Amino acid sequence: MGSGIAQVAACSGMDVTLVDVEKSFIDRGMSTISGSLEKLVSKGRMTEEDATAAFAQVSTGIGLSHLSGCDLVIEAIPEVPELKFSTFSELDSICKPDAILASNTSSISISEIASHTNRPERVIGMHFMNPVPIMQLVEVINGEETSREITDSVISAAESMGKIPLSCRDSPGFISNRILCPMINEAILAFQEGVAQASAIDGIMKLGMNHPIGPLALADLIGLDTVLHIMNVLHSGLSDDKYLPAPLLVEMVGQGRLGRKSGSGFYDY
Ligand SMILES: NC(=O)c1ccc[n+]([C@@H]2O[C@H](COP(=O)([O-])OP(=O)(O)OC[C@H]3O[C@@H](n4cnc5c(N)ncnc54)[C@H](O)[C@@H]3O)[C@@H](O)[C@H]2O)c1
């Protein structure tokens, strides 16, 4: 997600600094960006010169200290609450006092993340969709203390990245995952009960509902661990057993069958 966000920001002319914890992860991110830009050029959606210029807008570094001069920081580290909290606390001490700290979290409370900083009014959710260069939406999540000025700034930053921002308030799963993940979970329950094969479940939702991708293939794309994590957040945050994760989802995550990233999920890759 981080490389996708860096790419769309760079394509909009922003100076981008991409940081990670290891050089190999940065190299992987930069090669994803270069591959994606090449594809856009080959499809005629971007000129070679614009792609080269966008790639040159991205500088890299290991560690958060490289972000000290940034106006907007968009965090896209793993969906682990304690890691987000400690990272935001560190960002708060490193970044300029007027910098905006945004999180790409899929489900962790923005207000809770903000409470680990001394600038909760400048902390906000910027939830990009996967794959970032293709998907139009940025879900903008306002924490309890996020100021109107920061929401407006983030909306215009998202628009300048060519995205369509839509706002909501901080609530478990926000809007996108509160609606999407229970649908995926239901598809897993139907598969587990043997109601239909995976390809039939996905085909029915694609052909019948005009979804571009079926729910089980989408679970594989998102990562089954992430889907499980979000179902757990919905279950505990909304205190309703209708959000209990499907037993098969729990079992597959336990076996390390996480979807595309592990080579197997509901399909093999
Ligand atoms: N995968 C999706 O479909 C998707 C969609 C929307 C939002 N998200 C959210 O985006 C975030 C990232 O998800 P992902 O799938 O890209 O995860 P990922 O595990 O693929 O990438 C996370 C990156 O963060 C790096 N990282 C870890 N700790 C760090 C630190 N302290 N400082 C800097 N970098 C660090 C890792 O090395 C890794 O390169 C999560 O919050 C996730 O919920 C994911």
The ligand as an SDF file (V2000), in Angstrom:
LIG
                    3D

 44 48  0  0  0  0  0  0  0  0999 V2000
   -3.4980   -4.7280    1.7930 N   0  0  0  0  0  0  0  0  0  0  0  0
   -4.6390   -4.0860    1.5670 C   0  0  0  0  0  0  0  0  0  0  0  0
   -5.4550   -4.4790    0.7270 O   0  0  0  0  0  0  0  0  0  0  0  0
   -4.9340   -2.8210    2.3350 C   0  0  0  0  0  0  0  0  0  0  0  0
   -5.9420   -1.9670    1.8740 C   0  0  0  0  0  0  0  0  0  0  0  0
   -6.2020   -0.7720    2.5610 C   0  0  0  0  0  0  0  0  0  0  0  0
   -5.4690   -0.4740    3.7080 C   0  0  0  0  0  0  0  0  0  0  0  0
   -4.5030   -1.3420    4.1440 N   0  0  0  0  0  0  0  0  0  0  0  0
   -3.7570   -0.9770    5.3520 C   0  0  0  0  0  0  0  0  0  0  0  0
   -2.4970   -0.4570    4.9550 O   0  0  0  0  0  0  0  0  0  0  0  0
   -1.5210   -0.7650    5.9520 C   0  0  0  0  0  0  0  0  0  0  0  0
   -0.3690   -1.5130    5.3030 C   0  0  0  0  0  0  0  0  0  0  0  0
   -0.8810   -2.6790    4.7260 O   0  0  0  0  0  0  0  0  0  0  0  0
   -0.0120   -3.5220    3.6560 P   0  0  0  0  0  0  0  0  0  0  0  0
   -0.8900   -4.6070    3.1620 O   0  0  0  0  0  0  0  0  0  0  0  0
    0.6350   -2.5850    2.6940 O   0  0  0  0  0  0  0  0  0  0  0  0
    1.1210   -4.1220    4.6350 O   0  0  0  0  0  0  0  0  0  0  0  0
    2.5700   -4.7400    4.2600 P   0  0  0  0  0  0  0  0  0  0  0  0
    2.9060   -5.6330    5.4070 O   0  0  0  0  0  0  0  0  0  0  0  0
    2.5700   -5.2660    2.8810 O   0  0  0  0  0  0  0  0  0  0  0  0
    3.5390   -3.4500    4.2760 O   0  0  0  0  0  0  0  0  0  0  0  0
    3.8760   -2.7870    5.4600 C   0  0  0  0  0  0  0  0  0  0  0  0
    5.2530   -2.1680    5.2830 C   0  0  0  0  0  0  0  0  0  0  0  0
    5.5380   -1.3980    6.4600 O   0  0  0  0  0  0  0  0  0  0  0  0
    6.9030   -1.5980    6.7900 C   0  0  0  0  0  0  0  0  0  0  0  0
    7.1080   -1.2620    8.2050 N   0  0  0  0  0  0  0  0  0  0  0  0
    6.8850   -2.0410    9.2940 C   0  0  0  0  0  0  0  0  0  0  0  0
    7.1910   -1.3590   10.4280 N   0  0  0  0  0  0  0  0  0  0  0  0
    7.6120   -0.1230   10.0370 C   0  0  0  0  0  0  0  0  0  0  0  0
    8.0710    1.0240   10.7350 C   0  0  0  0  0  0  0  0  0  0  0  0
    8.1470    1.0400   12.0660 N   0  0  0  0  0  0  0  0  0  0  0  0
    8.4610    2.0950   10.0210 N   0  0  0  0  0  0  0  0  0  0  0  0
    8.3870    2.0990    8.6660 C   0  0  0  0  0  0  0  0  0  0  0  0
    7.9580    1.0280    7.9420 N   0  0  0  0  0  0  0  0  0  0  0  0
    7.5610   -0.0610    8.6230 C   0  0  0  0  0  0  0  0  0  0  0  0
    7.1240   -3.0730    6.4720 C   0  0  0  0  0  0  0  0  0  0  0  0
    8.5030   -3.3790    6.3740 O   0  0  0  0  0  0  0  0  0  0  0  0
    6.3700   -3.2060    5.1480 C   0  0  0  0  0  0  0  0  0  0  0  0
    7.1890   -2.8960    4.0380 O   0  0  0  0  0  0  0  0  0  0  0  0
   -2.2560   -1.5390    7.0500 C   0  0  0  0  0  0  0  0  0  0  0  0
   -2.6690   -0.6540    8.0590 O   0  0  0  0  0  0  0  0  0  0  0  0
   -3.4480   -2.1180    6.2980 C   0  0  0  0  0  0  0  0  0  0  0  0
   -4.5520   -2.3890    7.1540 O   0  0  0  0  0  0  0  0  0  0  0  0
   -4.2070   -2.4830    3.4810 C   0  0  0  0  0  0  0  0  0  0  0  0
  1  2  1  0
  2  3  2  0
  2  4  1  0
  4  5  1  0
  4 44  2  0
  5  6  2  0
  6  7  1  0
  7  8  2  0
  8  9  1  0
  8 44  1  0
  9 10  1  0
  9 42  1  0
 10 11  1  0
 11 12  1  0
 11 40  1  0
 12 13  1  0
 13 14  1  0
 14 15  2  0
 14 16  1  0
 14 17  1  0
 17 18  1  0
 18 19  2  0
 18 20  1  0
 18 21  1  0
 21 22  1  0
 22 23  1  0
 23 24  1  0
 23 38  1  0
 24 25  1  0
 25 26  1  0
 25 36  1  0
 26 27  1  0
 26 35  1  0
 27 28  2  0
 28 29  1  0
 29 30  1  0
 29 35  2  0
 30 31  1  0
 30 32  2  0
 32 33  1  0
 33 34  2  0
 34 35  1  0
 36 37  1  0
 36 38  1  0
 38 39  1  0
 40 41  1  0
 40 42  1  0
 42 43  1  0
M  CHG  2   8   1  16  -1
M  END
$$$$
